[in-house]
């Protein structure tokens, strides 16, 4: 069973960086989810899919996985490239695209 170590990205519904400062160790699904025929619930017999551990640093998560003989895969965080633009850039004479109404 392989665990995944990653830093969560922010959700699309927020502009802040809440809940993105910790590293998470989460197990990959071992068995596929199945639909229960009577009620239509989605369920799985995989109990490890419910385990989600948080750590302050990536090194702590890796140390935990190595101490407990857990195979792991580290997904490096992807930092967004932000372009700083001032409001006055909308009215520059040498704009890339012409400003029209």
N, C-alpha and C positions, 0 to 999 in steps of 0.2 A: 504494500500500500504506500503510495507516494503522497507526501504532504507538499503543500504549496506555501511558500513564504512570500508575502507581498505587502506593499503599502497601499491602502485603498485610495482611490482617487475621489475627488469630490463629486457629489451627485449633480445631475443636470438641473436640478430644481433649486440649487443654492449657488450663491456667488462666493461665499466664504470658504474657509478651509477647515471647518469643524469635522472632527472624527477622522482626520487624515494624518495625524501625527504619530500614530502607533503602527508597528509592524504586526501582521496577522499570520498565524500558522493555521492552515485549514487543510483538511484531508480531501483528496480527490475522490469522487464517487466510485465505489467498488462495484455496486450493482445498479442497473438502470431503474428509474422510477417507474412504477406501474399504476394504472388506474384501477381502483377497486370497483368491481362491476355493479354492486348494489347501490352504493351511495355516490359513486363518481369521485371519491377522494383520491388524490395522488399520494402514494405512499412508497416507502422503500424499506428493505430489510437491512440496509446499511446503517449501523448505529454511529459509525465514525463521522458520517456526514453532518452530524449535529454538533461536533466539537469544533470550536473556534477559539483559539488562544491568542491573546494580545500581549505584545512585548514592547518595551520602550525603544529598543534598538534592533537592528537586523542581526547583529552579532549575538545578542541574547537568544533570539529565535533559533539561530543556527546551532548554538551551544546546546539548547534544549533538545533539538532534534538529534544531535549527535550523541548526547548522553543517554537518550532513550532508544537508540538504534532505529530511528525513523528515517526512511529515505526521503529526501526533500529536493525541491526545485525552487530556486530563488528567482523571482521576477523583479528585475530592477525597476525602480520608479521612473516614470517619464515626466519630466518637468515641462510644463507648457511654455512655449516661446511667446512672450508677451511683447508687443510692439507699443512703445509709449508714443502716443499721439496727443498733441495739444489741440484745443478747440480752434486756435488761430490757424492751424494748418488747413482748415476747411476753406480759408479765404486767400491762400497763397496764390501768387501770380503764376508760379511754375508747377502747378498741380499735375499729377499723372493723368487724371481724368478731368475733363472740363466740368465745371459746376454749372448745372442748369436747373431750372424748375420743372 
